[in-house]
Amino acid sequence: MSAGEPQELLDLARRLAAAAEAEILPRFRRHTVSYKRDGTEVTDADRAAEDAMREILARECPSHAVLGEEHGGPANVAAAEALWVLDPIDGTASFTLGLPSFGVLVGFARRGEPLVGVMRFPALGEELHAARGAGCWFVSGTAAPQRARVARVPALAEATCAAGTLDGFDVWRERADAPAYRLSAILRRARKFRFVPDCVQHALVCRGTLQVAIDPRMNPWDVAALVPCVEEAGGAVSSIDGRRDGILAAGSLLSTCGGALHADVVAALAP
């Protein structure tokens, strides 16, 4: 396969996510856990799912670069003409607890710009997917896809906001030398706040349930699939400090329903 048209790439991305799901579901609540050098959990399901996706890409797209959470890949994500970015289980902590709030993330980027994204939720039987210029779509079970759109609100005081962790925020700092974004300002000003894990919160922005999703610690494999989905649903994405350029390697992600709210949240979070 060549670099291809967005729809062709999206079809392949959805097949990759389905292949990952086929490895994950039989292991859900029957998995084995080990630990990486950084202390984070990894399961046999993570590795089997990424292996399955890589096998398909090696067969169908041998010229494309691949970056995955479990097996690595190119360090310079902006240099690749065609790059698949894979997170076999986004939310391994939820997966190991037996919670259904985890997802398979498959993204495709060209020269660092995300063009295609799939968020598949195996335990929920749901999927969000998007290709640049083709909208964002929600699929539940065997039902026909439905267009996913953000729900706009004009101000933070009317927004429902979420974050997936305390790390990186002023309410609890794991590293004293790291920026501490002011989650306390969001807590004071938002209409409602909840902790929602990992990619789930960004999916809810796409579907209009949340208006703000904040992730202060992100890797390219956490980001690539989310960006097309949020933007094609009519929302806005940036790093937490407001940068859209170089989003894959920015190290954080803010998703909102867009408009003036996005800039307002950036300003509120600034250390």
Stockholm file with secondary structure:
# STOCKHOLM 1.0

chainA/1-271         MSAGEPQELLDLARRLAAAAEAEILPRFRRHTVSYKRDGTEVTDADRAAEDAMREILARECPSHAVLGEEHGGPANVAAAEALWVLDPIDGTASFTLGLPSFGVLVGFARRGEPLVGVMRFPALGEELHAARGAGCWFVSGTAAPQRARVARVPALAEATCAAGTLDGFDVWRERADAPAYRLSAILRRARKFRFVPDCVQHALVCRGTLQVAIDPRMNPWDVAALVPCVEEAGGAVSSIDGRRDGILAAGSLLSTCGGALHADVVAALAP
#=GR chainA/1-271 SS CCSCCHHHHHHHHHHHHHHHHHHHGGGTTSCCEEECTTSCEEEHHHHHHHHHHHHHHHHHCTTSEEEETTTBCCSCTTTCSSEEEEEEEETHHHHHTTCSCCEEEEEEEETTEEEEEEEEETTTTEEEEEETTSCEEEEETTSCCEECCCCCCSSGGGCEEEESCSTTBTTBCSCTTSCCBCHHHHHHHSSEEEECCHHHHHHHHHHTSCSEEEESSCCHHHHTTHHHHHHHTTCEEECTTSCCTTGGGSSCEEEECCTHHHHHHHHHHCC
#=GC SS_cons         CCSCCHHHHHHHHHHHHHHHHHHHGGGTTSCCEEECTTSCEEEHHHHHHHHHHHHHHHHHCTTSEEEETTTBCCSCTTTCSSEEEEEEEETHHHHHTTCSCCEEEEEEEETTEEEEEEEEETTTTEEEEEETTSCEEEEETTSCCEECCCCCCSSGGGCEEEESCSTTBTTBCSCTTSCCBCHHHHHHHSSEEEECCHHHHHHHHHHTSCSEEEESSCCHHHHTTHHHHHHHTTCEEECTTSCCTTGGGSSCEEEECCTHHHHHHHHHHCC
//
